[in-house]
């Protein structure tokens, strides 16, 4: 089963990643963002890290740290609880 799915609509991009824990998802997502950064550099497209957000969606009820740190252009992205 694929762990990452990408959905594009107009100028919006959604990257959904799944894993066994928050830390695993964080690692997978950072790897995928790194690949997307490389692709965007080669194609001369710049993603705005100030407009990019991170949202963790989970069904887990365990006491696990829900903070997730993802990077775009070596800058941490803001984590939000809901998307506008």
matplotlib code that plots the C-alpha trace (Angstrom):
import matplotlib.pyplot as plt

x = [0.0, 1.3, 2.1, 1.8, -0.9, -0.7, -3.8, -3.6, -6.4, -5.6, -2.7, -3.3, -1.3, -2.2, 0.2, -1.3, 1.1, 0.3, 2.4, 2.4, 3.3, 3.5, 7.3, 7.2, 4.7, 6.9, 9.9, 8.0, 6.5, 9.9, 11.4, 8.4, 8.8, 12.5, 11.6, 9.0, 11.6, 14.0, 11.3, 10.3, 13.9, 14.4, 11.2, 11.8, 8.7, 8.8, 6.5, 5.7, 6.8, 4.8, 1.6, 2.3, 0.7, 0.9, -2.1, -2.0, -5.1, -5.1, -7.6, -5.1, -6.2, -2.8, -0.8, 1.6, 3.1, 0.9, 3.4, 4.9, 7.8, 8.0, 10.4, 10.2, 13.3, 14.9, 12.3, 9.8, 6.2, 3.4, 1.2, -2.5, -5.6, -7.8, -7.4, -9.2]
y = [0.0, 3.4, 5.6, 8.9, 10.4, 13.7, 15.6, 18.8, 21.2, 24.5, 26.0, 23.9, 20.8, 18.3, 15.6, 12.9, 10.5, 7.5, 5.6, 3.6, 6.6, 10.4, 10.2, 7.7, 10.0, 13.0, 11.2, 10.0, 13.5, 15.2, 12.8, 13.5, 17.2, 17.0, 15.2, 17.8, 20.6, 18.9, 18.7, 22.3, 23.5, 21.6, 23.0, 26.6, 26.5, 28.0, 26.9, 29.6, 28.3, 31.1, 29.9, 26.2, 24.5, 21.2, 19.4, 16.1, 13.9, 10.8, 8.3, 7.3, 8.0, 7.1, 9.7, 10.5, 13.9, 15.4, 18.1, 17.4, 19.4, 19.4, 21.5, 23.4, 25.3, 24.3, 26.3, 24.6, 24.8, 26.1, 23.3, 24.1, 22.3, 23.1, 24.1, 27.1]
z = [0.0, -0.9, 2.2, 0.4, -1.8, -3.7, -4.7, -6.9, -7.6, -9.4, -7.5, -4.3, -3.4, -0.7, 0.4, 2.6, 4.3, 6.6, 9.0, 12.2, 14.4, 14.3, 14.1, 11.1, 9.3, 10.0, 8.5, 5.4, 4.9, 5.1, 2.6, 0.2, 0.7, -0.2, -3.4, -4.3, -3.5, -6.0, -8.6, -8.1, -8.4, -11.6, -13.1, -11.7, -9.6, -6.1, -3.3, -0.7, 2.6, 4.4, 2.9, 3.3, 6.4, 8.1, 9.7, 11.5, 11.2, 13.4, 14.8, 17.6, 21.1, 22.6, 24.5, 21.7, 20.9, 18.2, 17.2, 13.8, 12.2, 8.4, 6.4, 3.1, 1.9, 5.3, 7.2, 9.5, 8.4, 10.6, 12.1, 12.1, 13.5, 10.5, 6.9, 5.4]

ax = plt.figure().add_subplot(projection="3d")
ax.plot(x, y, z, "-o")
ax.set_aspect("equal")
plt.show()
